[in-house]
């Protein structure tokens, strides 16, 4: 009995000490937690807007985020006016719900390259809702054509409506539903295109390197072809960046920027000029 009482007293004392230590430990962690919250506040906000709000709105409305964006553009933008559609998209993404478009700031880099190069054939990988497709199409010269590839059928359906709402027909913008690794090898035979002058990559970042090498192998890019890849810093495409720096096939530069609609998160775009194998 004495041994049991001694053991009980020992456990009781330990519990009392724990009660005293636990608040002290909690208080010691407060500065650490505050530091983490301050340092990563932009990423926490991004998670909140891009994930939590999206799921909540999906549940409330019964529609996808992309469908909600389209309905907003449909009711607020001026049909047939690309600038109005882009501005409306930007307002929705900034003030209402987050959507990963190239956005107006990085979009200026895309605008400048398209304007300076005046490409005849453009390939976009990752149409999503059609924002970048509209941005590119509005700057194309007469007779030029944009081919844009989207693997998600629902997003492609929405993008098709956005592109046509902006006033661009099949002769200017052709939307292709499929996976990029399937489309690129068949592109020459399917569309009768010998060379792509400009490529915009804004699909899955892990696919950037694979698809760049597919473009090389297919002979679709030639000397002077330009490839612009978005989000190479965040979420990031490290294997892609290592390849373009070491392959000797490209002249390149990184356009430092911030994540679309999130000025607190650093990002960048890679601009590549294909120099060929000789």
URMOQUI-V55538 format. One record per pair of residues at least 4 apart in sequence whose ideal C-beta (glycine too) atoms are under 7 Angstrom apart, sorted by the first residue. I is the first residue (numbers start at 1). J is the second residue. D is the distance in whole Angstrom. If there is no record, write none. Layout:
BEGIN
<<I;J;D> <I;J;D>>
END
This chain:
BEGIN
<<1;5;6> <2;6;6> <3;7;6> <4;8;6> <5;9;6> <6;10;6> <7;11;6> <8;12;6> <9;13;6> <10;14;6> <11;15;6> <12;16;7> <13;17;6> <14;18;6> <15;19;7> <16;20;7> <17;21;6> <18;22;6> <21;25;6> <22;26;6> <23;27;6> <24;28;6> <25;29;7> <29;33;6> <30;34;6> <31;35;6> <32;36;7> <33;37;6> <34;38;6> <35;39;6> <36;40;6> <37;41;6> <40;44;6> <41;45;6> <42;46;6> <42;262;6> <42;264;3> <42;265;5> <43;47;6> <43;265;7> <44;48;6> <45;49;6> <46;50;6> <46;262;6> <46;265;7> <47;51;5> <47;52;7> <48;52;5> <48;53;6> <49;53;5> <49;98;4> <50;54;6> <50;98;5> <51;55;6> <52;56;6> <53;57;6> <53;97;6> <54;58;6> <54;65;5> <54;97;7> <55;59;6> <56;60;6> <57;61;6> <57;65;7> <57;68;7> <57;97;7> <58;64;6> <58;65;7> <61;68;6> <63;67;4> <63;68;6> <64;154;7> <65;69;6> <65;97;6> <65;99;6> <66;70;7> <66;129;5> <66;155;6> <66;158;5> <67;71;6> <67;158;6> <68;72;7> <68;97;7> <69;73;6> <69;89;7> <69;92;6> <69;99;6> <69;129;6> <70;74;6> <70;129;7> <70;158;5> <70;161;6> <70;162;6> <71;75;6> <72;76;6> <72;88;7> <72;92;5> <72;96;7> <73;77;5> <73;85;6> <73;88;5> <73;89;6> <73;162;7> <74;165;7> <76;88;5> <77;84;5> <77;85;5> <77;88;4> <78;84;4> <79;165;5> <80;167;4> <81;85;7> <82;86;6> <82;134;5> <82;138;4> <82;166;5> <82;167;7> <83;87;6> <84;88;6> <85;89;6> <85;134;6> <85;162;7> <85;165;7> <85;166;5> <86;90;6> <86;131;7> <86;134;6> <86;135;6> <87;91;6> <88;92;6> <89;93;6> <89;101;6> <89;131;5> <90;94;6> <90;103;7> <90;104;5> <91;95;6> <92;96;5> <92;97;7> <93;98;6> <93;99;5> <93;101;6> <93;261;5> <94;261;5> <98;261;6> <99;129;7> <100;260;6> <101;131;4> <101;132;7> <101;260;6> <102;106;5> <102;107;5> <102;110;6> <102;131;7> <102;132;5> <102;135;7> <102;202;6> <102;230;6> <102;260;6> <103;107;6> <103;260;3> <103;261;6> <105;257;6> <106;230;7> <106;257;5> <106;260;6> <106;269;6> <107;111;6> <107;135;6> <108;112;6> <109;113;7> <109;255;5> <109;269;6> <110;114;6> <110;135;6> <110;136;7> <110;200;7> <110;228;6> <111;115;6> <111;135;7> <111;139;6> <112;116;6> <113;117;6> <113;226;6> <113;228;6> <113;271;7> <114;119;7> <114;136;6> <114;139;5> <114;198;7> <115;139;6> <117;197;7> <117;198;6> <117;226;6> <118;141;5> <119;144;6> <119;197;3> <119;198;4> <120;144;5> <120;197;6> <121;145;6> <121;193;6> <121;195;7> <121;196;5> <121;197;5> <122;136;6> <122;146;5> <122;197;7> <122;198;5> <123;147;5> <123;196;5> <123;199;5> <124;132;6> <124;133;6> <124;136;7> <124;146;6> <124;148;4> <124;149;7> <124;200;5> <125;149;5> <125;180;5> <125;201;5> <125;202;7> <125;203;5> <125;211;6> <126;150;7> <126;201;7> <126;202;4> <126;203;3> <127;133;6> <127;148;4> <127;149;7> <127;150;4> <127;155;7> <127;156;6> <127;159;5> <127;175;6> <128;150;7> <128;155;6> <128;159;7> <129;155;6> <129;158;6> <129;159;5> <129;162;6> <130;134;6> <130;159;4> <130;162;4> <130;163;5> <131;135;6> <132;136;6> <132;200;6> <132;202;6> <133;137;6> <133;146;6> <133;148;5> <133;159;7> <133;163;6> <133;173;6> <134;138;6> <134;162;7> <134;163;6> <134;166;5> <136;140;7> <136;146;5> <136;200;7> <137;146;5> <137;168;5> <137;172;6> <137;173;5> <140;144;4> <140;146;6> <140;172;7> <145;172;6> <145;174;7> <146;172;7> <146;173;5> <147;174;5> <147;176;6> <147;191;7> <148;173;6> <148;175;6> <148;176;7> <149;176;5> <149;178;6> <149;180;6> <149;183;5> <150;155;6> <150;156;4> <150;159;6> <150;175;7> <150;177;6> <151;178;6> <151;179;5> <152;156;6> <153;157;6> <153;177;6> <154;158;7> <155;159;6> <156;160;6> <156;175;6> <156;177;5> <158;162;6> <159;163;6> <159;175;6> <160;164;6> <160;175;5> <161;165;6> <162;166;7> <163;168;5> <163;173;5> <163;175;7> <164;168;7> <168;172;4> <168;173;5> <170;174;6> <176;183;6> <178;182;5> <178;183;5> <179;183;7> <180;184;6> <180;203;6> <180;207;6> <180;211;5> <181;210;6> <181;211;7> <181;214;6> <182;186;7> <183;187;6> <184;211;6> <184;214;4> <184;215;6> <184;218;6> <185;214;6> <185;218;6> <186;190;5> <187;191;6> <187;193;6> <187;218;7> <187;220;6> <188;193;6> <188;194;7> <188;218;6> <188;220;6> <195;220;7> <195;222;5> <196;220;5> <196;221;6> <196;225;6> <197;225;6> <198;226;5> <199;215;7> <199;221;7> <199;227;4> <200;228;5> <201;208;6> <201;211;7> <201;227;7> <201;229;4> <201;230;7> <202;230;5> <203;207;6> <205;231;6> <205;235;6> <205;236;6> <205;237;4> <207;211;5> <208;212;6> <208;229;6> <208;237;5> <208;240;4> <209;213;6> <209;239;5> <209;240;4> <209;243;5> <210;214;6> <211;215;6> <212;216;7> <212;227;7> <212;240;7> <213;217;6> <214;218;6> <215;220;5> <215;221;5> <216;221;7> <221;225;4> <221;274;5> <222;274;7> <223;274;6> <223;275;6> <223;276;4> <224;273;7> <224;274;7> <225;274;4> <226;271;7> <226;272;7> <226;273;6> <227;272;4> <228;269;6> <228;271;5> <229;237;7> <229;240;7> <229;269;7> <229;270;4> <230;269;5> <231;235;6> <231;267;6> <232;236;7> <232;237;5> <232;240;7> <232;241;6> <232;268;5> <232;269;7> <232;270;5> <233;266;6> <233;267;5> <233;268;4> <234;259;6> <234;265;6> <234;266;6> <234;267;5> <237;241;6> <238;242;6> <239;243;6> <240;244;7> <241;245;6> <241;270;7> <242;246;6> <243;247;5> <244;250;5> <244;252;5> <244;270;7> <244;272;6> <249;274;6> <249;275;6> <249;277;7> <250;272;4> <250;273;6> <250;274;6> <250;275;6> <251;273;5> <251;275;6> <252;270;6> <252;271;6> <252;272;5> <253;271;5> <254;268;5> <254;270;6> <255;268;6> <255;269;4> <255;271;6> <256;268;5> <257;267;5> <257;268;6> <257;269;6> <258;262;6> <258;263;5> <258;265;6> <258;266;6> <258;267;6> <259;265;4> <259;267;4>>
END
